[in-house]
Amino acid sequence: MADFPANLRYSVEHEWIDGASPATVGVTSVAADALGDVVYLELPEVGATIEAGTVVGEIESTKSVSELYSPVSGTVVEVNTAAVDDPAVVNADPFGAGWLFKVEVSGEGQLLSAEEYAQHTA
């Protein structure tokens, strides 16, 4: 069973979110591994209002193009331009430097604990 940081919460669509304000969102190591080599990121724009569970961008890899879902509702306040410039960071450090965007949270979708997410992906 893979280890997932206990301080994060997870969506069933394989995004993670921290508890900071604004909250940071990324994709999990499970998603990064399944995608293969990430080559392009389309992230929501700063200032965009997003809804939990809706598509807010795309992640393109050498294998496929996958939709990026938001685990929360709110306003996007920052995107990781370093990851846009070098998408490989999503594979190299999905829970760190590979974060995708930050949101001022106004509501949450269904989120899982690390233990629940580990069971979901087992």
N, C-alpha and C positions, 0 to 999 in steps of 0.2 A: 504494500500500500504506500502510495506517495505521501510525502509530508507537505502540508500546506501551512503557511504561517497562521498561528492561532489568533493573532491580533487582527486578521482580516475577515471579512464576510464575503460570501460567494453567491453568484447566481447560477441557476441550472444551465444557463447558456455559456458558462465558463468565464465570466468576468469576475474580477475581485474589486472590492472597495474597502478603503480604510475608514476609520472613524474620525478623521481629522475634519476641520472646517476651514476651507472647503475640502471636500472629500476627493481623494485620488482614486482613479479607476484604471484598471489594466485588464489584460487577459491572463488566465492562469497558465501554469506550465503544461497542464493537460492540453489546453487549446494550442499553445505554442508548439508542442511536440506533434500534435495531430496535423497542424497546418504545414509543417515542414519549414523550409527557409522563407521567411517573410521578406517580400521584396517591395511592397508598397502599402502605405497606410492612407486611408481617407478618414479624417477625424472631423467631428463637429466643429463648427466655427465658434470662436470666443463670442459670447453674448447670446448664443442660441439657447432657446428654451427647449428642453428635452423631457420626454416622458419615460418613466420606468417601463421596461419591457419592449420598447420600440427600437427600431433600427436607427442608429445614429452615425454609421459610417461603414467602411469596408476594410477588410484585411486581405491583401492579395499575397499569395505565396507561390512557390514554384509548382505546387500541386493544384491550387484552386483559389477561388475568391470566396471569402466568407463574410457574412454580415456581422457587424459589431452592434450589440445591444447595450442599452443603458440599464444598469441595475437600479437606478434611482431617477426621480424627477428633479428638475431644477434648472439652473442657469449655468452654462459652461463659462468658466472664468479663466481657464488656461488650457492650452494644448501643448503636448511635448514635442516641440519642433525638432529637438535632437533626434527623437525616434522617427519623425517624418523624414529627416535628412538621412538617417541610417537605420532603416527598419530592422536590420539584423539584431539590434539591441533587444527587440521583443523576444527573440529566441534565446539570446545570451543571458538576459536578466529580467524575466517577465515580472517578478515581484519587486524589482528595484528600478534601475535606470530605464527599463522598458515600459514604464507607466504610460498611459495614453492621454488622459485629460483629467481636469479637475472641475468639480461641480459644487456650486452652492446649493445644497440639498433642500428641496421643499417637500419631498415625499419619497418613500421607499417602495420598491417592489418586494417580491418574496426573496429573502436572502437566507443563506444557509451558514451555519458555523463551519469551521474547518473540519470538524469531525463528521458533520452531516455531508459536507461536500466530498470528503474522502469516501464515504459510503456510497454517494451518488455516482462516483467515478470508478468504483471498484468493479 
